[in-house]
């Protein structure tokens, strides 16, 4: 039986990562597994994890579900400058989940055009913190233009610690 968003918690997600690693899945595969679990629980269009690159002033796609392909073959490694993506900047700066709707009056034209082209009506993101620093953010997207509920916001916030740990583990292997 599939989990619902209200049932998600960091302990269960950590157990999922441990089981995947014990089965021989690499750190990237374990992180993608988390994005699939979260996407399914939210009945979302997709779920993405971005790493924060403060020295470059951007976020970089680290893992996505579904594994989307663009003209270059993958979203992984695509960078989103925070100066051009105020909604991402808001997620990184906020200690609580932030949402973006394509009909929001304060959404930049670039963001509106891109989100609309990708079939996204609304997104919600939460920053990922490790040892007091912002390691990145976790974002879920849906087709419908509607607000995320307080329960959905709380569920995404509960997911953040496990996803932050998985991202940090993956980045530790890359270095």
C-alpha positions as CSV (number, residue, x, y, z in Angstrom):
1,X,0.0,0.0,0.0
2,X,1.4,3.4,-1.0
3,X,2.3,5.9,1.7
4,X,0.4,9.2,1.8
5,X,2.1,12.5,2.5
6,X,0.6,12.6,6.0
7,X,2.4,9.3,6.7
8,X,5.9,10.4,5.7
9,X,8.6,10.9,8.3
10,X,12.3,11.2,8.4
11,X,12.8,7.9,10.3
12,X,11.0,5.8,7.6
13,X,12.9,7.6,4.9
14,X,16.2,7.0,6.7
15,X,15.3,3.3,6.9
16,X,14.6,3.3,3.2
17,X,18.0,4.8,2.4
18,X,19.7,2.2,4.7
19,X,17.9,-0.7,3.1
20,X,18.8,0.6,-0.4
21,X,22.5,1.0,0.6
22,X,22.5,-2.5,2.2
23,X,21.1,-3.9,-1.1
24,X,24.0,-2.3,-3.0
25,X,22.3,0.8,-4.3
26,X,24.8,3.8,-4.6
27,X,24.1,7.1,-2.8
28,X,22.6,8.7,-5.9
29,X,20.2,5.8,-6.4
30,X,19.2,6.0,-2.7
31,X,18.5,9.7,-3.1
32,X,16.4,9.1,-6.3
33,X,14.5,6.4,-4.4
34,X,13.6,9.1,-1.8
35,X,12.3,11.5,-4.5
36,X,10.1,8.7,-5.9
37,X,8.7,7.8,-2.5
38,X,8.0,11.5,-1.7
39,X,6.5,12.2,-5.2
40,X,4.2,9.1,-4.9
41,X,3.1,10.1,-1.4
42,X,2.1,13.6,-2.6
43,X,0.6,12.2,-5.8
44,X,2.9,14.8,-7.4
45,X,3.9,15.6,-10.9
46,X,7.5,15.3,-9.6
47,X,9.9,15.7,-6.8
48,X,13.4,17.2,-7.1
49,X,16.4,17.7,-4.9
50,X,18.7,20.6,-5.5
51,X,22.1,21.3,-3.9
52,X,23.0,24.8,-2.8
53,X,26.1,26.3,-4.4
54,X,26.4,29.6,-2.5
55,X,29.7,30.5,-4.1
56,X,28.0,30.3,-7.5
57,X,24.8,31.9,-6.3
58,X,22.7,29.1,-7.6
59,X,21.0,25.8,-6.9
60,X,22.0,22.7,-9.0
61,X,19.7,19.7,-9.7
62,X,21.0,16.7,-7.8
63,X,18.1,14.2,-8.2
64,X,14.7,14.1,-9.8
65,X,11.6,11.9,-10.0
66,X,10.6,11.0,-12.5
67,X,14.0,11.0,-14.2
68,X,13.1,13.7,-16.6
69,X,15.1,14.2,-19.8
70,X,15.5,17.5,-21.7
71,X,17.3,18.2,-24.9
72,X,20.6,17.5,-23.2
73,X,19.4,14.2,-21.8
74,X,19.1,15.0,-18.1
75,X,18.1,17.7,-15.6
76,X,20.9,16.6,-13.3
77,X,23.6,19.3,-13.0
78,X,21.3,22.0,-14.4
79,X,21.9,25.2,-12.4
80,X,19.3,27.8,-11.4
81,X,20.8,31.2,-10.5
82,X,19.0,32.5,-7.5
83,X,19.0,36.0,-9.0
84,X,16.8,34.7,-11.8
85,X,14.7,32.3,-9.7
86,X,13.4,34.4,-6.7
87,X,11.1,31.5,-5.8
88,X,14.1,29.2,-5.2
89,X,15.8,32.0,-3.2
90,X,12.6,32.2,-1.0
91,X,12.9,28.4,-0.3
92,X,16.6,28.7,0.6
93,X,15.9,31.7,2.9
94,X,12.8,30.4,4.6
95,X,12.9,28.0,7.6
96,X,9.5,26.7,6.7
97,X,8.1,25.3,3.4
98,X,7.4,27.8,0.7
99,X,4.9,27.4,-2.2
100,X,4.8,28.9,-5.6
101,X,1.8,29.0,-7.9
102,X,2.0,29.9,-11.5
103,X,-0.9,32.4,-11.0
104,X,1.0,34.3,-8.2
105,X,1.3,38.0,-9.1
106,X,4.8,38.2,-7.7
107,X,6.2,35.3,-9.7
108,X,8.9,36.4,-12.2
109,X,8.0,36.1,-15.9
110,X,10.9,33.7,-16.4
111,X,9.6,31.4,-13.7
112,X,6.0,31.6,-14.9
113,X,7.0,30.7,-18.5
114,X,9.3,27.8,-17.4
115,X,6.9,26.3,-14.9
116,X,4.0,26.6,-17.4
117,X,6.1,25.0,-20.1
118,X,6.9,22.1,-17.7
119,X,3.2,21.6,-17.0
120,X,3.6,22.7,-13.3
121,X,0.7,24.6,-11.7
122,X,2.2,24.8,-8.2
123,X,5.3,23.8,-6.3
124,X,6.3,23.6,-2.7
125,X,9.9,23.5,-1.4
126,X,11.7,23.3,1.9
127,X,15.4,24.0,2.5
128,X,17.7,21.2,3.5
129,X,19.9,22.0,6.4
130,X,23.0,20.1,7.6
131,X,25.1,21.3,10.6
132,X,23.6,24.8,10.4
133,X,24.2,25.4,6.7
134,X,21.7,25.2,3.8
135,X,22.8,22.2,1.8
136,X,20.0,22.5,-0.8
137,X,16.2,22.2,-1.1
138,X,13.5,19.6,-1.7
139,X,10.7,20.5,-4.1
140,X,7.4,18.8,-5.0
141,X,5.4,19.9,-8.0
142,X,1.8,19.4,-9.1
143,X,-0.2,20.1,-12.3
144,X,-3.1,21.7,-10.4
145,X,-2.9,25.4,-9.5
146,X,-3.9,25.1,-5.8
147,X,-2.3,25.8,-2.4
148,X,-0.7,23.0,-0.5
149,X,-2.4,22.2,2.7
150,X,-0.9,22.8,6.2
151,X,-0.7,18.9,6.5
152,X,1.2,18.7,3.2
153,X,3.6,21.5,4.3
154,X,4.2,19.7,7.6
155,X,4.9,16.4,5.8
156,X,7.4,18.0,3.5
157,X,9.2,19.6,6.4
158,X,9.4,16.1,8.1
159,X,11.1,14.7,5.0
160,X,13.8,17.3,4.9
161,X,16.2,15.9,7.5
162,X,16.4,12.5,5.8
163,X,16.8,14.0,2.3
164,X,19.5,16.4,3.6
165,X,21.4,13.5,5.0
166,X,21.1,11.5,1.8
167,X,22.2,14.5,-0.3
168,X,25.2,15.1,2.0
169,X,26.2,11.4,1.8
170,X,26.0,11.5,-2.0
171,X,28.1,14.7,-2.2
172,X,30.6,13.2,0.2
173,X,31.1,10.3,-2.2
174,X,31.5,12.7,-5.1
175,X,34.3,14.7,-3.5
